[in-house]
Amino acid sequence: MSYVIPPNQEALLARLLEPVSSRRSMPPPTGSESPRVTLRGSLPSEDRVVREPRAPTLRLRSIQVWKNEIRLRYAIGSREVRVRLVHPSRKVDGPQIEAGPFLAVLVDAADAPGSGPLMAFLSQRLPQLGKRFRWQERRPEAVIPEEGDPRGDSIEDLELLAVLAGIKPALRLSVEQTEVAEVIARLTRHELSVHRNARIALHDGIPCEIVCASKDPAHSRRLAELERTLHDLSSAEVKAKLSIIRDIGQLLGYPACCIEAHARRFLASPGELSVFGAANDAWCPAPRYRLNQILAGHVRPLISFEPCRFDCEPASERANAVAEELATRDPRALTQLENALRQPIVIHRNGARGYAVVRDQSVVDARPVERTHRGSVTEEDRQALATLRGPVDAKGRVADGLLLRFDQNPQY
């Protein structure tokens, strides 16, 4: 069973998780003892007790409400410490305490100055928050929920389905560093060979690692080796990177025409690949909705690559194969997914995207969606999409964006 954050919780979270004193400091220790907090899992073999001699100044820097967890950034003196709040049923790595309806997981090192009192502060506040907060259960059998929110529990499910069905030879996942062990365990349960690239890179400011899996151990090992080499190459080594990108695409089973389209974009601007650029290159008057991967992060796409065109035949063959496999397992889930994919989509040059309302060949409104499967819509994206109004030209351009009519082509 998975759980999601109830909507519109930011104000409540900020009130209860922001220190209230004028100095924004943590509550001082009571009595003669310094704060004492047991951090579950902070050492491989046993719990340990963290003691802090003083209560340093504490400030709440930011709150991010994701689909199924809350991320907090606190400043403790001059140092930043990050904490994840997840449902207690989740298995995650890192020092953690259970308080109220939350598991508070320390992302940074357990011996970071001030981390003990911070967890003590949260152990006091989280039960208060729990009196007004309830997790929402998400049914595991549906790929996407029914009522207007076509998001899934984890973005890799359809890729995993494709590999298990033999449609794809392998998959690669960008996994948050704190969840790598959990994801590897899950893939291993499906009897896949799993290899890591053992390199950490930031995605949306979050430390992530590439995890590769395949039924063939040599295949996943080679894929991880290529990912590791690609990570270690300098930005100036464009030709070497281009060769590896092509090899990775082949190992993942992507169509040759789509690999080459991606390679051309990379060669044209190695450091500036964008969703908008790929969508603009792939635009066609009647795009096939099963190739709609523009909303990846909000809707789980049937393909995990950018098609060279939105009517590409080899890409359609792969998307149709995944759809047929899903239909044999859960026809209702496929219907829900296709309803979400078969919509007019507008995308701004900055990458903001959303569902479009089109009347008489003009965009009259757009509902923004988040860019990542645990993120939220930013104000910048809302403002960008608000500018995409007016008539659409013959190439799909509207203002500083692009309209894709996935709702008009009856073909898959």
Protein Blocks (a to p, Z undefined) as FASTA:
>chain_A
ZZdddehklmmmmmmmpcfbfnlpacddehjbdcddddehkafkbccddddfbdcddddf
bdcddfkbccddddehjbccddddddfkbccedddddehjbdcddfbafklghklmmmmm
mmmmmmmmmmmgccddddfkbmbdfkopacdfblklmmmmmmmnomagbdcddddfklmm
mmmmmmmmnopacddehiacdeehiacddddddfblklmmmmmmmmmmmmmpcfklmmlm
mmmmmmmmmmnopafklmmmmmmmmmmmmmlccfklmmmmmgcfbdcfklmcklgojacc
fbfcdcfbfkbfklmmmmmmmmmmmmmmommlmmmmmmmmmccddddfkopacddddeeh
iafbdcdddfbfkbccdfklmmmmmmmgcjddfkopahjbdcddfklmmbZZ
